[in-house]
Amino acid sequence: MELDFEGRMRVVIENIDPEIDQGRYSIKRTVGELVSVKADIYADGHDLITAVLLYRHSLHQDWQEVPMQLTANDRWRAEFKVKKTGVYLYTIKAWVDHFRTWQQDLREKYKAGQPVQVELKIGAELIEKTACRAQGPDHEVLKQWAGALKRGDDPETQVEAALSSELSGLMQRHPPKKWVSVYDKELSVEVERPQALFSAWYEFFPRSFGQKPGQHGTFKTSQKLLPYIAEMGFDVVYLPPIHPIGQTHRKGKNNQPQPQPNDPGSPWAIGSQQGGHKSIHPQLGTLSDFQEFVQKAAQHDLEVALDLAFQCSPDHPYVKEHPEWFLWRPDGSIQHAENPPKKYEDIIPLNIGTDDGQALWEELKSVVLFWVEKGIRLFRVDNPHTKPFAFWEWLIREVKKEHPDVLFLSEAFTRPKVMYRLAKAGFSQSYTYFTWRNSKHELQEYLRELTQTQIRQYFRPHFWPNTPDILPQFLQHGGRPAFLSRLVLAATLSSNYGIYGPAFELLVSEAVPKKEEYLNSEKYEIKNWDLSAPENIKGVITRVNQIRRKNPALQTTWNVSFLEADNDQLLCFSKTTPDLSNIVLVVVNLDPFHTQSGWVKVPVEDLKIDPHHPYLVHDLLSGDKYFWQGSRNYVELNPGVMPAHIFKVHRKVRREQDFDYFM
Amino acid sequence: MELDFEGRMRVVIENIDPEIDQGRYSIKRTVGELVSVKADIYADGHDLITAVLLYRHSLHQDWQEVPMQLTANDRWRAEFKVKKTGVYLYTIKAWVDHFRTWQQDLREKYKAGQPVQVELKIGAELIEKTACRAQGPDHEVLKQWAGALKRGDDPETQVEAALSSELSGLMQRHPPKKWVSVYDKELSVEVERPQALFSAWYEFFPRSFGQKPGQHGTFKTSQKLLPYIAEMGFDVVYLPPIHPIGQTHRKGKNNQPQPQPNDPGSPWAIGSQQGGHKSIHPQLGTLSDFQEFVQKAAQHDLEVALDLAFQCSPDHPYVKEHPEWFLWRPDGSIQHAENPPKKYEDIIPLNIGTDDGQALWEELKSVVLFWVEKGIRLFRVDNPHTKPFAFWEWLIREVKKEHPDVLFLSEAFTRPKVMYRLAKAGFSQSYTYFTWRNSKHELQEYLRELTQTQIRQYFRPHFWPNTPDILPQFLQHGGRPAFLSRLVLAATLSSNYGIYGPAFELLVSEAVPKKEEYLNSEKYEIKNWDLSAPENIKGVITRVNQIRRKNPALQTTWNVSFLEADNDQLLCFSKTTPDLSNIVLVVVNLDPFHTQSGWVKVPVEDLKIDPHHPYLVHDLLSGDKYFWQGSRNYVELNPGVMPAHIFKVHRKVRREQDFDYFM
């Protein structure tokens, strides 16, 4: 900082929250969310300070102002609501408020019986100076106030006038222009559409839904799945890569290096003579078939998400057209993907560290824009942590410039800081470790990290109980109760969640021995799913998605609050809207094998529940109703029946009343 | 950040600790202290990273490098020692280490029995590239290594060579020049002389030590106190302002507005016809008397600290010479200090917000430099929180430019953030709330804040049990035990501490009713202290200061670690040197009225004490010795005898041995 010989710019503004990495990255919000800003604001001495929060949409010129409130220990706060997508900016200004300080001193002196004539003159001078700045009628009115105070002939009336809210308001309208401290950065908010925060995804492989069992499915034949998905209440249909699949080193069933002639290969081995990332795998149909699929999906209120897997099969046209985009070995062979000693021969990485980086980056951007032009607004990005952060930051910014409604989901199962860094780079949503968090302590700690630390400002969790890559141990061994509890946890802890189906709703639990991979994985073969198999949980999924849609408390992740329970197998939490018009209490039995019971501590005070009267809790899963009272209440969950309650709390329904009306 | 089309600068360096307010302020150290630096360092993908901490004294051009170590969760650390006063700079650089990554992959592939001929060629290319950068003999040696690997005729030998520490070390000496990430800030360390961290201050009023009782003391007559102070073991003699005292509105005894003719006035009402901040109060003597006093003090190894009180009496020469430096009221009177409805008519503040700010700031700087030229290197600054932060930041920086050995102590008893902000502005030491922290919980919480948070990086606490302004309730009512426990707490919790004497060692406890002010305060009258009064604690003070000097563990504040005790009246803590060669355990009975006893939990594992054998604890206050064993040990303190133990722990002295040697 330059130090001049001015001590009049006395107010310090520091320690702003939220501010990510010194303002280097944006915080994230969806339309309608609040941005609550806090800062340490203080000056030397004892003068009073006025502080205002400034904000604007980057497309507007004028700042909006919100007065900040002092809370405690020189900490101030104010908030604003973001109303449209794009980038908002915010900052703070503050100044020593000489007029309010003078008012306070005057009040004290007058109360103590000290003479105030000279004080009134000092105040009049302050008002006159302000009058000079004021335009229009305020100018004259302020001069009149100054004149009235100056006379000093009737202290009682004049002190009353000096302290009046009328004069205070008038002065407030004309803050000083000089010696105002302005925070040295404009911080930014990336505002996205509401689906960035609230969505239910369903992932499936179209090729498994052919005309007849065993036939390769197409976009046309797999349309039949759309009403099935929509009826279960999902919003998003996410498809694994839809591009031509390479032949060279194609993987056979169960990831075998020697495929059978009919093995379809992994959709992530992208590129063949039929084309690359802008082409459709011929066995799935044509581009217009795909577009018809997208339209049909929209008719069911389903949005289609595509998979961005920036890697190639050895047959990808890029290999011949742009050999400079790949790593070549001294023996003339191309460097395939590996994690020594493991080899992934069907996949070759793009070499971002090439001297021709600009052309490669532009090409990949053109891939995204190609599908954006076809109407796609959701991209699930495969393994983003294996490409440079700078690339994603550039790509996402470039795409959002013209298309702020495009959302990117980061599939980075890697070290926490790398996952968070990708979110800072611009990903709208992120896969998480939820998939492996099973115990009460693990879940509580993880949710605390995601929702109670600065991470919540830029990292939107997306909870997946399973994926085509991951069949967790818990689902392998826990049976139907495990699928149900993981479903309820994913869908209620996080407002974004997804399942890989139909493997999930059909309770598929057979894994490659000692691994968390599906046996006979759909990644390498066409499956024949029996959607009407009796052992399925479609009904519960449907119910859970209905509950999410009807209860706004479940449409955000930031409001989760864990409740005490005296049983470590019972995870309990509340979610509420800020006005408490919607209160949801979730209780999950984490033990898939045994009935668990215990006492849950309901925070009646926080929830403004009258502790002296019963209140109704309505289990939206089972339909059962209970009258509870006070904070300690008993729960018992038999996982063989249903391992969870999702209670809606009716604070004001009393036992003596008829409560049919809320059904 | 600018985004170019380069993904090769892949390493992220962020979340550096220590870094104060985004590098805006320096951290502080004294000569010989360590700077331990941590940072999150990571990249996309799975390649290995090398990171180095860079540091240099600002007067040197070349950076020193320290390799950083990965601890956990992508957190790295390294440290360096500061060796001379002035400013050090530090930053971090890191890069993807392709050679080490290649070595790791080679090892895995070879272990798995995969062919490595091509791998060896790739490594040879990496080595050749490095050889091109290398100067001198390394150039040739690297080329030879590359040649040896390239041949690929004897994989076993070649893999062994490729992984050899010889080649690794050679490659490490020639890190890449391109695509190296360098942290975007150079952070700074303000390094001060050791006295900034370890000092014992004694404050007294020279005017109370005249030739005869009741006579105004002088620098000459008060020299007699120097051996007394030195014998008690203090390092610093701090004098209230020594400048001419104003007559106008001079305060009488007990802060009365109507003084008697002989009342000496408050030394903080600076300035009269005899001069201002660069003059000596005539009743104290001359400038040369003062300089002789400073020399005599030095002969007793005592440094003299002066009081910088940047305020004036109405008689200060500045008022006539520079009326523009003061605030004038509409009735032509000068604005005196006030905190409505309280008035301080004998003091008028300087108006830093004047249009002539530059001249005023320069004048105040010249005041400091005037006394620096007279040999003063310590300044206790009165009420710095009533002047702008920018002023202090400028002043301290200006003075330190030429005189890095000058230290400033901030006497800001105000809101915490203001106190901390002054420390950031450059104050070497700061008064604290210790004066009012009495309970175990309060003391532990406060020390945690001071030593376990970022605050420790820039705020050096200075603990005062009393000052001329403050006689705390606890000392008013707790008697001799209260003085003893507060002495031990101040002198052992904090490596900087001070007392206002002789009021402290003579146990003066009579206060203005219902206030924490001394009755018949020395601020307004000449006192006649009986230094040989039988009720004094000089002996204990002397002992405590000796203990501080002999035990390096007590010469820093950052190492305090509280121990569990099962009695809330017993405060227990340890202080140790990093190598555990000096271990001190302090136990204080906070209850001045009753004997308290309990069990203390000694962290034997941390202290590397063998839990299976007794170890000796030697109370350096009483001389008593005890054999303790394991973690739980009994203590009992009768405050009427001594409310504290200061144990030196002899880990290796066994009961069966003769332990006289360590006496």
Interface residues (C-beta under 8 A of the other chain):
Chain A: M1 L3 D4 F5 E6 G7 R8 M9 R10 V12 E14 N15 D21 Q22 R24 D40 Y42 D44 G45 H46 N73 D74 Q104 D105 E108 K109 K111 A112 Q114 V118 K121 I122 E125 R329 P330 D331 S333 E338 N339 P340 P341 I352 G353 G357 Q358 W361 E362 H385 T386 K387 P388 F389 A390 F391 E393 W394 R397 R415 P416 K417 V418 R421
Chain B: M1 L3 D4 F5 E6 G7 R8 M9 R10 V12 E14 N15 D21 Q22 R24 D40 Y42 D44 G45 H46 N73 D74 Q104 D105 E108 K109 K111 A112 Q114 V118 K121 I122 E125 R329 P330 D331 S333 E338 N339 P340 P341 I352 G353 G357 Q358 W361 E362 H385 T386 K387 P388 F389 A390 F391 E393 W394 R397 R415 P416 K417 V418 R421
